[in-house]
Amino acid sequence: MDKSELTKAMRWKIAEKLAEDRLDLINEILPMVTVKNTFYTKYTKRVIDFVVAFLALIVTFPINLILGILTYLDVGSPIFFKQNRLGKDGKLFEIIKFRNMKNLVDEKGELLPPSMRVTKLGKFVRKTSLDELLNFWSVLKGDMSLIGPRPLLPEHLNRYCSRHKQRLSVRPGLECPPRVLNGKVWTWQEQFENDVWYVQNVSFKTDCKMIINLVRFALDRKSTSARASVTRGIFMGYDLQGIAITLDQVPQEYIDEVVSESLKQ
């Protein structure tokens, strides 16, 4: 069976087998992360988040109103996309965004890849980061921060090695921008390593630099085009050197084993 034909249940099973076989070994060879714990991370950062998010929601209200109307004309009702994400310490919270994909499914009834479902309007709002504006509500509530690792799906939790799981030791953020712009789609490994670097170096000075990088990231044409392309692939686990891999990089033996088990059921 081709990897593109795997069902979601099969992909989850493959990720479980990878974790079972490799995580103990990987946790032994990868260095641990020292989480920075200061007055700023405990108190000051949250005050700044609240004030900025409150003001941002007021300023961006007209934009969100227009986006809501355009979204309804583009994909219909409901206009909001709601999804559980992993927050600080692995706790779940719900993000809310304007929908920018259609619910197109394949012959098995499963959703097509994001790149095949995103609309023209969706590509525009992704490229301009307008799809992130409603996340200020999550920042206001305390589920997110302005700067921090991007919140990912709950299914990732048991796939993380101990090192990368430390990205959950801080509140997730609107963005944890790259320190160096390269104008390409990040690999999962690059994103996770950037996240744990942030966890080890978070401070007021670091956040100020990150906000500057965030503006540069949003205005950089190559970076925004790469973000809008939605072609990175699914994070499945790690290779034997501890590098995060996608479904395309999973050894065929795992695919064959899961397919064989599914045929027996």
NORFEN-V146877 format. One record per backbone hydrogen bond with DSSP energy under -1.0 kcal/mol. NH is the residue of the N-H (numbers start at 1). CO is the residue of the C=O. E is the energy in kcal/mol with one decimal. If there is no record, write none. Layout:
nh=[NH | NH]
co=[CO | CO]
e=[E | E]
This chain:
nh=[5 | 6 | 11 | 12 | 13 | 14 | 15 | 16 | 17 | 18 | 19 | 20 | 21 | 22 | 23 | 26 | 27 | 29 | 30 | 36 | 42 | 43 | 44 | 45 | 47 | 48 | 49 | 50 | 51 | 52 | 53 | 54 | 55 | 56 | 57 | 58 | 59 | 60 | 64 | 65 | 66 | 67 | 68 | 69 | 70 | 71 | 72 | 73 | 74 | 75 | 76 | 81 | 83 | 85 | 86 | 87 | 89 | 90 | 91 | 93 | 95 | 97 | 99 | 102 | 104 | 106 | 109 | 112 | 116 | 117 | 118 | 119 | 123 | 124 | 125 | 126 | 127 | 128 | 130 | 131 | 132 | 133 | 135 | 136 | 137 | 139 | 140 | 141 | 143 | 144 | 145 | 148 | 156 | 157 | 159 | 160 | 165 | 167 | 168 | 169 | 173 | 174 | 191 | 192 | 193 | 194 | 195 | 196 | 197 | 198 | 199 | 200 | 201 | 202 | 207 | 208 | 209 | 210 | 211 | 212 | 213 | 214 | 215 | 216 | 217 | 218 | 219 | 220 | 224 | 225 | 226 | 227 | 228 | 236 | 237 | 239 | 242 | 245 | 249 | 250 | 254 | 255 | 256 | 257 | 258 | 259 | 260 | 261 | 262 | 263 | 264]
co=[2 | 3 | 7 | 8 | 9 | 10 | 11 | 12 | 13 | 14 | 15 | 16 | 17 | 18 | 19 | 22 | 23 | 25 | 26 | 199 | 38 | 39 | 39 | 40 | 43 | 44 | 45 | 46 | 47 | 48 | 49 | 50 | 51 | 52 | 53 | 54 | 55 | 56 | 60 | 61 | 62 | 63 | 64 | 65 | 66 | 67 | 68 | 69 | 70 | 71 | 72 | 97 | 95 | 93 | 152 | 91 | 168 | 87 | 88 | 85 | 83 | 81 | 79 | 117 | 102 | 110 | 106 | 104 | 113 | 114 | 114 | 100 | 119 | 120 | 121 | 122 | 123 | 124 | 125 | 125 | 129 | 130 | 132 | 133 | 134 | 135 | 136 | 137 | 138 | 138 | 172 | 175 | 153 | 154 | 156 | 156 | 161 | 164 | 165 | 166 | 149 | 145 | 187 | 188 | 189 | 190 | 191 | 192 | 193 | 194 | 195 | 196 | 197 | 198 | 203 | 204 | 205 | 206 | 207 | 208 | 209 | 210 | 211 | 212 | 213 | 214 | 215 | 216 | 220 | 221 | 222 | 223 | 224 | 245 | 245 | 243 | 239 | 237 | 246 | 247 | 251 | 251 | 252 | 253 | 254 | 255 | 256 | 257 | 258 | 259 | 260]
e=[-1.8 | -1.3 | -2.3 | -2.4 | -2.0 | -2.4 | -2.3 | -2.2 | -2.1 | -2.3 | -2.3 | -2.4 | -2.3 | -2.3 | -1.8 | -2.7 | -2.9 | -1.2 | -1.9 | -1.8 | -2.1 | -2.6 | -1.3 | -2.9 | -1.7 | -2.3 | -2.3 | -2.3 | -2.3 | -2.5 | -2.6 | -2.3 | -2.1 | -2.6 | -2.3 | -1.3 | -2.5 | -2.7 | -2.8 | -2.3 | -2.1 | -2.7 | -2.3 | -1.8 | -2.6 | -2.5 | -1.9 | -1.9 | -1.6 | -3.1 | -1.1 | -3.9 | -1.6 | -2.9 | -2.8 | -3.7 | -4.2 | -2.0 | -1.6 | -1.9 | -2.7 | -2.3 | -2.9 | -2.3 | -1.7 | -2.8 | -1.8 | -2.7 | -2.0 | -1.2 | -2.2 | -2.2 | -2.4 | -1.7 | -2.6 | -2.2 | -2.4 | -2.1 | -1.4 | -1.3 | -1.5 | -1.2 | -1.6 | -1.7 | -1.7 | -1.8 | -2.5 | -2.0 | -1.9 | -1.5 | -2.7 | -1.3 | -1.9 | -1.6 | -1.7 | -1.1 | -2.0 | -1.6 | -1.9 | -1.9 | -1.7 | -1.2 | -2.1 | -2.9 | -2.4 | -1.9 | -2.2 | -2.4 | -1.8 | -1.8 | -2.2 | -1.7 | -1.1 | -1.3 | -2.7 | -2.1 | -2.1 | -2.5 | -2.4 | -1.8 | -2.4 | -2.4 | -2.0 | -2.2 | -3.1 | -2.5 | -1.8 | -1.4 | -2.4 | -2.2 | -2.1 | -2.2 | -2.1 | -2.5 | -1.1 | -2.1 | -1.8 | -2.4 | -1.4 | -1.4 | -1.4 | -1.0 | -2.8 | -1.9 | -2.1 | -2.6 | -2.5 | -2.0 | -2.2 | -1.8 | -1.2]
